[in-house]
Amino acid sequence: MEKSGLTYTVKEFCRQTRISQKTFYELRKRGQGPRIIRLGRRVYIGQETALAWVREREALSQNMTAR
């Protein structure tokens, strides 16, 4: 996940992680999505947060396949 700025918009994050925006908001609702930054009405995801979230998903996936 490489980007020149410090944050992703929800649309950019979803494109990078290959999930739909609907899935993003459903994950957030269940408490499984990445932490967000709110600036007014806009929602952003920090690069470090995005990377940590992807790594966490990878670890969970590895744990499930190891069973």
Secondary structure as UniProt FT lines:
FT   STRAND          7..9
FT   HELIX           10..17
FT   HELIX           21..29
FT   TURN            30..31
FT   STRAND          37..39
FT   TURN            40..41
FT   STRAND          42..46
FT   HELIX           47..65
//
